[in-house]
Amino acid sequence: MTLPAAAPSRPGRRVLSPAWAALAPLTLILTVFFAVPVIGMVVTSLLVPGDAGQEPSLGLANFASLGSGSRSLALQNSLVLSFAAATVAMVAGGICAWALAAVGSKVVGAIAAVVSSVLANDGGVPLAFSFIVAVGNTGYFVSLLTALDPSFTLYSVKGLILMYQYFLIPTMILLTLPSFIALKREWREASASLGGTSWVFWRRVGIPVLTPAVLGAWLLMFGAAFGTHASAAVLIGTGAFPLIPLEIAGQLASSAATGGEGTAMALGVTTGVVAVIVLIAFNALTKRSAAWLDR
């Protein structure tokens, strides 16, 4: 019995894999909850309200308004706060990552990784409340902090920097610990065999190799601090110390009366641009660091 020959496939016709159908839910979610809001935010930020009886027009007036008033102060405060918080976390977290790598214990490293991953993703209202209880005006440790710095108050930029360390230092440890561990022992031995001291090794080998990873972690922490909203809103409210996330919330809350929706969306687009720049720079620095550590 002869089986019939299979029909030849048409030239140039490709059969899609069933796996593509499985991506349909993900595509729908990304479209509805990411692409559409981003496009809507950009469009709204470019709509300039017209005079009475006139339709809105496209323009950059909403972005131009970011350079004046509370919006300009919020942008300045967010940049300064993010820079200071990320820098403090880079130093403290880098020392912790170096110490964990120097210990060389897999158990300690695993525990540190688990604890850091939990703390790095913790925040919001519970975090602000815990700091109010611990180091607020009537907190348990406020006397210790005021003894070190009489001008310290939790409800200020110093308090925000302190609170941000709760999740920024664990983030620094998570991002840089693999790089510290990946420093090859052979490099240190080669430096020592050539008469180099520990300082020479770090100055000529360790620091140059780790710099891209550390800078990449700093950029990511800068972006995280720049976009933090809930913790700052609970701790200092929306008017005491203007920040970009708080200003966006305030503009949206008063949009019905003042027409601040366009300004809020312009602030949101600015924040999104900062996030994209941070991610691109982080990926570039991570690849550069991996190119050295994978050799």
C-alpha atoms as a printed R data frame, in Angstrom:
    type eleno elety resid chain resno       x      y      z
1   ATOM     1    CA   MET     A     1   0.000  0.000  0.000
2   ATOM     2    CA   THR     A     2   1.491  3.314 -1.039
3   ATOM     3    CA   LEU     A     3   0.910  6.366  1.127
4   ATOM     4    CA   PRO     A     4  -0.075  9.533 -0.683
5   ATOM     5    CA   ALA     A     5   2.707 12.047 -0.993
6   ATOM     6    CA   ALA     A     6   2.467 15.114  1.217
7   ATOM     7    CA   ALA     A     7   1.370 18.244 -0.535
8   ATOM     8    CA   PRO     A     8   4.355 20.463 -1.210
9   ATOM     9    CA   SER     A     9   4.413 23.622  0.854
10  ATOM    10    CA   ARG     A    10   4.073 26.860 -0.981
11  ATOM    11    CA   PRO     A    11   7.384 28.606 -1.483
12  ATOM    12    CA   GLY     A    12   7.905 31.530  0.853
13  ATOM    13    CA   ARG     A    13   5.143 30.457  3.252
14  ATOM    14    CA   ARG     A    14   6.184 29.996  6.890
15  ATOM    15    CA   VAL     A    15   4.228 28.052  9.471
16  ATOM    16    CA   LEU     A    16   4.049 29.907 12.777
17  ATOM    17    CA   SER     A    17   4.958 27.948 15.865
18  ATOM    18    CA   PRO     A    18   2.167 27.338 18.412
19  ATOM    19    CA   ALA     A    19   4.439 29.039 20.953
20  ATOM    20    CA   TRP     A    20   3.565 32.378 19.369
21  ATOM    21    CA   ALA     A    21  -0.056 31.898 20.428
22  ATOM    22    CA   ALA     A    22   1.086 31.566 24.041
23  ATOM    23    CA   LEU     A    23   2.481 35.122 23.842
24  ATOM    24    CA   ALA     A    24  -0.960 36.558 23.121
25  ATOM    25    CA   PRO     A    25  -1.880 37.119 26.831
26  ATOM    26    CA   LEU     A    26   1.474 38.789 27.502
27  ATOM    27    CA   THR     A    27   1.085 40.968 24.419
28  ATOM    28    CA   LEU     A    28  -2.399 41.981 25.542
29  ATOM    29    CA   ILE     A    29  -1.199 42.856 29.047
30  ATOM    30    CA   LEU     A    30   1.739 44.899 27.732
31  ATOM    31    CA   THR     A    31  -0.513 46.717 25.288
32  ATOM    32    CA   VAL     A    32  -3.299 47.553 27.738
33  ATOM    33    CA   PHE     A    33  -1.229 48.283 30.845
34  ATOM    34    CA   PHE     A    34   1.991 49.653 29.345
35  ATOM    35    CA   ALA     A    35   1.790 50.847 25.739
36  ATOM    36    CA   VAL     A    36  -1.622 52.542 25.970
37  ATOM    37    CA   PRO     A    37  -0.881 54.423 29.248
38  ATOM    38    CA   VAL     A    38   2.543 55.556 27.983
39  ATOM    39    CA   ILE     A    39   1.097 56.786 24.684
40  ATOM    40    CA   GLY     A    40  -1.761 58.494 26.521
41  ATOM    41    CA   MET     A    41   0.665 60.142 28.934
42  ATOM    42    CA   VAL     A    42   2.810 61.494 26.095
43  ATOM    43    CA   VAL     A    43  -0.202 62.768 24.152
44  ATOM    44    CA   THR     A    44  -1.725 64.426 27.224
45  ATOM    45    CA   SER     A    45   1.590 66.083 28.084
46  ATOM    46    CA   LEU     A    46   1.612 67.707 24.634
47  ATOM    47    CA   LEU     A    47  -1.968 69.030 24.837
48  ATOM    48    CA   VAL     A    48  -2.056 72.731 25.678
49  ATOM    49    CA   PRO     A    49  -5.463 73.962 26.928
50  ATOM    50    CA   GLY     A    50  -6.966 76.598 24.694
51  ATOM    51    CA   ASP     A    51  -8.832 79.733 25.630
52  ATOM    52    CA   ALA     A    52 -12.523 79.693 26.446
53  ATOM    53    CA   GLY     A    53 -14.410 77.892 23.695
54  ATOM    54    CA   GLN     A    54 -11.250 76.769 21.861
55  ATOM    55    CA   GLU     A    55  -9.959 73.259 21.403
56  ATOM    56    CA   PRO     A    56  -6.637 72.202 22.991
57  ATOM    57    CA   SER     A    57  -3.609 72.393 20.722
58  ATOM    58    CA   LEU     A    58  -0.327 70.539 20.559
59  ATOM    59    CA   GLY     A    59   2.677 72.261 22.092
60  ATOM    60    CA   LEU     A    60   5.450 72.154 24.664
61  ATOM    61    CA   ALA     A    61   3.917 74.608 27.128
62  ATOM    62    CA   ASN     A    62   3.463 71.907 29.772
63  ATOM    63    CA   PHE     A    63   7.147 71.038 29.599
64  ATOM    64    CA   ALA     A    64   8.128 74.704 29.626
65  ATOM    65    CA   SER     A    65   6.172 75.164 32.860
66  ATOM    66    CA   LEU     A    66   8.411 72.623 34.590
67  ATOM    67    CA   GLY     A    67  11.122 75.259 34.841
68  ATOM    68    CA   SER     A    68   9.178 77.510 37.198
69  ATOM    69    CA   GLY     A    69   7.386 77.424 40.523
70  ATOM    70    CA   SER     A    70   7.032 74.339 42.663
71  ATOM    71    CA   ARG     A    71   7.692 72.075 39.675
72  ATOM    72    CA   SER     A    72  11.197 73.446 39.226
73  ATOM    73    CA   LEU     A    73  11.856 73.084 42.956
74  ATOM    74    CA   ALA     A    74  10.487 69.521 42.901
75  ATOM    75    CA   LEU     A    75  12.811 68.576 40.042
76  ATOM    76    CA   GLN     A    76  15.793 70.111 41.824
77  ATOM    77    CA   ASN     A    77  14.919 68.419 45.122
78  ATOM    78    CA   SER     A    78  14.442 65.036 43.436
79  ATOM    79    CA   LEU     A    79  17.825 65.255 41.713
80  ATOM    80    CA   VAL     A    80  19.663 66.297 44.892
81  ATOM    81    CA   LEU     A    81  17.879 63.726 47.062
82  ATOM    82    CA   SER     A    82  18.430 60.880 44.584
83  ATOM    83    CA   PHE     A    83  22.100 61.782 44.147
84  ATOM    84    CA   ALA     A    84  22.761 61.965 47.900
85  ATOM    85    CA   ALA     A    85  20.775 58.815 48.775
86  ATOM    86    CA   ALA     A    86  22.365 56.769 45.982
87  ATOM    87    CA   THR     A    87  25.869 57.943 46.905
88  ATOM    88    CA   VAL     A    88  25.461 57.068 50.590
89  ATOM    89    CA   ALA     A    89  24.041 53.664 49.654
90  ATOM    90    CA   MET     A    90  26.872 53.069 47.175
91  ATOM    91    CA   VAL     A    91  29.508 53.609 49.876
92  ATOM    92    CA   ALA     A    92  27.737 51.671 52.640
93  ATOM    93    CA   GLY     A    93  26.472 48.884 50.384
94  ATOM    94    CA   GLY     A    94  29.818 48.589 48.605
95  ATOM    95    CA   ILE     A    95  31.622 48.090 51.921
96  ATOM    96    CA   CYS     A    96  29.069 45.441 52.908
97  ATOM    97    CA   ALA     A    97  29.427 43.638 49.559
98  ATOM    98    CA   TRP     A    98  33.214 43.690 49.850
99  ATOM    99    CA   ALA     A    99  33.035 42.291 53.397
100 ATOM   100    CA   LEU     A   100  30.675 39.495 52.344
101 ATOM   101    CA   ALA     A   101  32.945 38.591 49.441
102 ATOM   102    CA   ALA     A   102  36.001 38.636 51.730
103 ATOM   103    CA   VAL     A   103  34.326 36.253 54.195
104 ATOM   104    CA   GLY     A   104  33.878 33.776 51.352
105 ATOM   105    CA   SER     A   105  31.172 31.747 53.099
106 ATOM   106    CA   LYS     A   106  28.465 30.340 50.831
107 ATOM   107    CA   VAL     A   107  26.018 30.155 53.749
108 ATOM   108    CA   VAL     A   108  26.575 33.790 54.737
109 ATOM   109    CA   GLY     A   109  26.370 34.852 51.091
110 ATOM   110    CA   ALA     A   110  23.103 32.973 50.566
111 ATOM   111    CA   ILE     A   111  21.558 34.473 53.724
112 ATOM   112    CA   ALA     A   112  22.704 37.962 52.715
113 ATOM   113    CA   ALA     A   113  21.248 37.513 49.226
114 ATOM   114    CA   VAL     A   114  17.861 36.398 50.579
115 ATOM   115    CA   VAL     A   115  17.644 39.185 53.163
116 ATOM   116    CA   SER     A   116  18.803 41.817 50.662
117 ATOM   117    CA   SER     A   117  16.299 40.717 48.027
118 ATOM   118    CA   VAL     A   118  13.465 41.028 50.557
119 ATOM   119    CA   LEU     A   119  14.548 44.430 51.865
120 ATOM   120    CA   ALA     A   120  15.296 45.803 48.391
121 ATOM   121    CA   ASN     A   121  11.668 45.238 47.389
122 ATOM   122    CA   ASP     A   122  10.145 46.504 50.631
123 ATOM   123    CA   GLY     A   123   8.791 50.015 50.928
124 ATOM   124    CA   GLY     A   124   5.659 52.079 50.797
125 ATOM   125    CA   VAL     A   125   3.451 52.961 53.752
126 ATOM   126    CA   PRO     A   126   4.729 50.204 56.117
127 ATOM   127    CA   LEU     A   127   8.315 51.377 55.627
128 ATOM   128    CA   ALA     A   128   7.446 55.008 56.400
129 ATOM   129    CA   PHE     A   129   5.414 53.981 59.460
130 ATOM   130    CA   SER     A   130   8.261 51.833 60.813
131 ATOM   131    CA   PHE     A   131  10.667 54.751 60.537
132 ATOM   132    CA   ILE     A   132   8.182 57.097 62.232
133 ATOM   133    CA   VAL     A   133   7.943 54.645 65.151
134 ATOM   134    CA   ALA     A   134  11.718 54.111 65.309
135 ATOM   135    CA   VAL     A   135  13.238 57.534 64.623
136 ATOM   136    CA   GLY     A   136  10.334 59.978 64.544
137 ATOM   137    CA   ASN     A   137  10.049 62.919 66.915
138 ATOM   138    CA   THR     A   138   8.996 60.552 69.701
139 ATOM   139    CA   GLY     A   139  10.620 57.427 68.279
140 ATOM   140    CA   TYR     A   140  12.789 54.923 70.102
141 ATOM   141    CA   PHE     A   141  16.118 55.989 68.560
142 ATOM   142    CA   VAL     A   142  15.556 59.709 67.944
143 ATOM   143    CA   SER     A   143  17.663 60.704 70.976
144 ATOM   144    CA   LEU     A   144  20.623 58.773 69.585
145 ATOM   145    CA   LEU     A   145  20.379 60.470 66.206
146 ATOM   146    CA   THR     A   146  19.889 63.942 67.653
147 ATOM   147    CA   ALA     A   147  22.946 63.364 69.855
148 ATOM   148    CA   LEU     A   148  24.980 62.762 66.692
149 ATOM   149    CA   ASP     A   149  23.260 65.549 64.734
150 ATOM   150    CA   PRO     A   150  21.184 68.061 66.764
151 ATOM   151    CA   SER     A   151  19.543 69.389 63.593
152 ATOM   152    CA   PHE     A   152  18.294 65.958 62.518
153 ATOM   153    CA   THR     A   153  14.592 65.422 62.005
154 ATOM   154    CA   LEU     A   154  13.014 62.504 60.224
155 ATOM   155    CA   TYR     A   155  10.569 64.787 58.406
156 ATOM   156    CA   SER     A   156  13.217 66.424 56.231
157 ATOM   157    CA   VAL     A   157  15.614 65.625 53.427
158 ATOM   158    CA   LYS     A   158  17.952 64.003 55.962
159 ATOM   159    CA   GLY     A   159  15.138 61.749 57.093
160 ATOM   160    CA   LEU     A   160  14.334 60.805 53.513
161 ATOM   161    CA   ILE     A   161  17.971 59.941 52.806
162 ATOM   162    CA   LEU     A   162  18.054 57.796 55.950
163 ATOM   163    CA   MET     A   163  14.806 56.017 55.078
164 ATOM   164    CA   TYR     A   164  15.875 55.352 51.477
165 ATOM   165    CA   GLN     A   165  18.938 53.467 52.756
166 ATOM   166    CA   TYR     A   166  16.583 50.737 53.966
167 ATOM   167    CA   PHE     A   167  16.065 49.514 50.408
168 ATOM   168    CA   LEU     A   168  18.992 51.127 48.576
169 ATOM   169    CA   ILE     A   169  21.801 49.460 50.564
170 ATOM   170    CA   PRO     A   170  20.332 45.954 49.997
171 ATOM   171    CA   THR     A   171  19.966 46.837 46.321
172 ATOM   172    CA   MET     A   172  23.652 47.816 46.181
173 ATOM   173    CA   ILE     A   173  24.631 44.528 47.823
174 ATOM   174    CA   LEU     A   174  22.550 42.496 45.379
175 ATOM   175    CA   LEU     A   175  23.980 44.285 42.360
176 ATOM   176    CA   THR     A   176  27.653 44.347 43.315
177 ATOM   177    CA   LEU     A   177  28.218 41.227 45.436
178 ATOM   178    CA   PRO     A   178  28.567 38.960 42.353
179 ATOM   179    CA   SER     A   179  31.204 41.328 40.953
180 ATOM   180    CA   PHE     A   180  33.218 41.319 44.195
181 ATOM   181    CA   ILE     A   181  33.020 37.525 44.330
182 ATOM   182    CA   ALA     A   182  34.079 37.257 40.672
183 ATOM   183    CA   LEU     A   183  37.396 39.028 41.291
184 ATOM   184    CA   LYS     A   184  39.832 36.261 40.486
185 ATOM   185    CA   ARG     A   185  42.269 35.126 43.165
186 ATOM   186    CA   GLU     A   186  44.876 34.680 40.417
187 ATOM   187    CA   TRP     A   187  44.894 38.433 39.819
188 ATOM   188    CA   ARG     A   188  45.706 39.122 43.465
189 ATOM   189    CA   GLU     A   189  48.377 36.407 43.512
190 ATOM   190    CA   ALA     A   190  49.938 37.745 40.324
191 ATOM   191    CA   SER     A   191  50.030 41.244 41.813
192 ATOM   192    CA   ALA     A   192  51.616 39.930 45.015
193 ATOM   193    CA   SER     A   193  54.202 37.894 43.092
194 ATOM   194    CA   LEU     A   194  55.273 41.061 41.310
195 ATOM   195    CA   GLY     A   195  55.742 42.856 44.606
196 ATOM   196    CA   GLY     A   196  52.441 44.701 44.622
197 ATOM   197    CA   THR     A   197  50.754 45.500 47.919
198 ATOM   198    CA   SER     A   198  47.041 45.145 48.602
199 ATOM   199    CA   TRP     A   199  46.565 48.845 47.869
200 ATOM   200    CA   VAL     A   200  48.373 48.487 44.540
201 ATOM   201    CA   PHE     A   201  46.094 45.574 43.605
202 ATOM   202    CA   TRP     A   202  42.934 47.544 44.359
203 ATOM   203    CA   ARG     A   203  44.206 50.732 42.712
204 ATOM   204    CA   ARG     A   204  45.384 49.097 39.478
205 ATOM   205    CA   VAL     A   205  43.147 46.014 39.194
206 ATOM   206    CA   GLY     A   206  40.257 45.784 41.635
207 ATOM   207    CA   ILE     A   207  38.838 49.312 41.447
208 ATOM   208    CA   PRO     A   208  39.130 49.661 37.622
209 ATOM   209    CA   VAL     A   209  37.424 46.292 37.124
210 ATOM   210    CA   LEU     A   210  34.646 46.976 39.642
211 ATOM   211    CA   THR     A   211  34.012 50.598 38.667
212 ATOM   212    CA   PRO     A   212  31.504 49.848 35.846
213 ATOM   213    CA   ALA     A   213  29.483 47.555 38.119
214 ATOM   214    CA   VAL     A   214  29.511 50.064 40.992
215 ATOM   215    CA   LEU     A   215  28.539 52.979 38.724
216 ATOM   216    CA   GLY     A   216  25.779 50.885 37.161
217 ATOM   217    CA   ALA     A   217  24.416 50.061 40.615
218 ATOM   218    CA   TRP     A   218  24.600 53.748 41.563
219 ATOM   219    CA   LEU     A   219  22.587 54.700 38.474
220 ATOM   220    CA   LEU     A   220  19.933 52.100 39.248
221 ATOM   221    CA   MET     A   221  19.662 53.312 42.834
222 ATOM   222    CA   PHE     A   222  19.451 56.898 41.595
223 ATOM   223    CA   GLY     A   223  16.467 55.925 39.441
224 ATOM   224    CA   ALA     A   224  14.828 54.039 42.309
225 ATOM   225    CA   ALA     A   225  15.169 57.007 44.654
226 ATOM   226    CA   PHE     A   226  13.972 59.411 41.956
227 ATOM   227    CA   GLY     A   227  10.704 57.526 41.477
228 ATOM   228    CA   THR     A   228   9.875 56.667 45.107
229 ATOM   229    CA   HIS     A   229   6.447 58.024 46.001
230 ATOM   230    CA   ALA     A   230   4.482 56.251 48.735
231 ATOM   231    CA   SER     A   231   7.158 56.300 51.441
232 ATOM   232    CA   ALA     A   232   7.965 59.973 50.874
233 ATOM   233    CA   ALA     A   233   4.277 60.927 50.711
234 ATOM   234    CA   VAL     A   234   3.545 59.320 54.071
235 ATOM   235    CA   LEU     A   235   6.684 60.668 55.732
236 ATOM   236    CA   ILE     A   236   6.670 64.331 54.674
237 ATOM   237    CA   GLY     A   237   3.337 64.854 52.907
238 ATOM   238    CA   THR     A   238   2.942 66.655 49.600
239 ATOM   239    CA   GLY     A   239   4.000 70.221 50.431
240 ATOM   240    CA   ALA     A   240   6.825 70.243 52.986
241 ATOM   241    CA   PHE     A   241   9.535 69.099 50.583
242 ATOM   242    CA   PRO     A   242   8.407 69.054 46.929
243 ATOM   243    CA   LEU     A   243   9.490 66.018 44.901
244 ATOM   244    CA   ILE     A   244   8.620 64.946 41.377
245 ATOM   245    CA   PRO     A   245   6.399 61.967 42.410
246 ATOM   246    CA   LEU     A   246   4.632 64.096 45.026
247 ATOM   247    CA   GLU     A   247   4.192 66.947 42.557
248 ATOM   248    CA   ILE     A   248   2.620 64.558 40.029
249 ATOM   249    CA   ALA     A   249   0.142 63.359 42.650
250 ATOM   250    CA   GLY     A   250  -0.645 66.939 43.660
251 ATOM   251    CA   GLN     A   251  -1.202 68.072 40.073
252 ATOM   252    CA   LEU     A   252  -3.498 65.130 39.363
253 ATOM   253    CA   ALA     A   253  -5.455 65.755 42.564
254 ATOM   254    CA   SER     A   254  -6.092 69.380 41.572
255 ATOM   255    CA   SER     A   255  -6.442 68.794 37.815
256 ATOM   256    CA   ALA     A   256 -10.193 69.319 37.846
257 ATOM   257    CA   ALA     A   257  -9.816 72.813 39.284
258 ATOM   258    CA   THR     A   258  -6.524 73.995 37.835
259 ATOM   259    CA   GLY     A   259  -6.109 71.873 34.716
260 ATOM   260    CA   GLY     A   260  -2.903 70.356 36.009
261 ATOM   261    CA   GLU     A   261  -3.307 67.047 34.208
262 ATOM   262    CA   GLY     A   262  -1.064 68.117 31.332
263 ATOM   263    CA   THR     A   263   1.629 69.312 33.731
264 ATOM   264    CA   ALA     A   264   1.409 66.061 35.687
265 ATOM   265    CA   MET     A   265   1.824 64.056 32.486
266 ATOM   266    CA   ALA     A   266   4.804 66.224 31.490
267 ATOM   267    CA   LEU     A   267   6.390 65.405 34.845
268 ATOM   268    CA   GLY     A   268   5.601 61.742 34.249
269 ATOM   269    CA   VAL     A   269   7.233 61.814 30.814
270 ATOM   270    CA   THR     A   270  10.304 63.480 32.333
271 ATOM   271    CA   THR     A   271  10.493 60.742 34.961
272 ATOM   272    CA   GLY     A   272  10.125 58.106 32.251
273 ATOM   273    CA   VAL     A   273  12.959 59.628 30.236
274 ATOM   274    CA   VAL     A   274  15.177 59.573 33.339
275 ATOM   275    CA   ALA     A   275  14.287 55.897 33.873
276 ATOM   276    CA   VAL     A   276  15.103 54.974 30.260
277 ATOM   277    CA   ILE     A   277  18.458 56.775 30.411
278 ATOM   278    CA   VAL     A   278  19.289 55.037 33.698
279 ATOM   279    CA   LEU     A   279  18.441 51.588 32.304
280 ATOM   280    CA   ILE     A   280  20.440 52.112 29.097
281 ATOM   281    CA   ALA     A   281  23.481 53.326 31.031
282 ATOM   282    CA   PHE     A   282  23.098 50.497 33.581
283 ATOM   283    CA   ASN     A   283  23.025 47.832 30.851
284 ATOM   284    CA   ALA     A   284  26.058 49.338 29.123
285 ATOM   285    CA   LEU     A   285  28.082 49.452 32.356
286 ATOM   286    CA   THR     A   286  26.996 45.933 33.328
287 ATOM   287    CA   LYS     A   287  28.160 44.531 29.993
288 ATOM   288    CA   ARG     A   288  31.500 46.294 30.349
289 ATOM   289    CA   SER     A   289  31.992 44.895 33.843
290 ATOM   290    CA   ALA     A   290  31.001 41.374 32.723
291 ATOM   291    CA   ALA     A   291  33.505 41.545 29.866
292 ATOM   292    CA   TRP     A   292  36.330 41.806 32.431
293 ATOM   293    CA   LEU     A   293  34.972 39.455 35.105
294 ATOM   294    CA   ASP     A   294  34.104 36.656 32.635
295 ATOM   295    CA   ARG     A   295  37.658 36.409 31.310
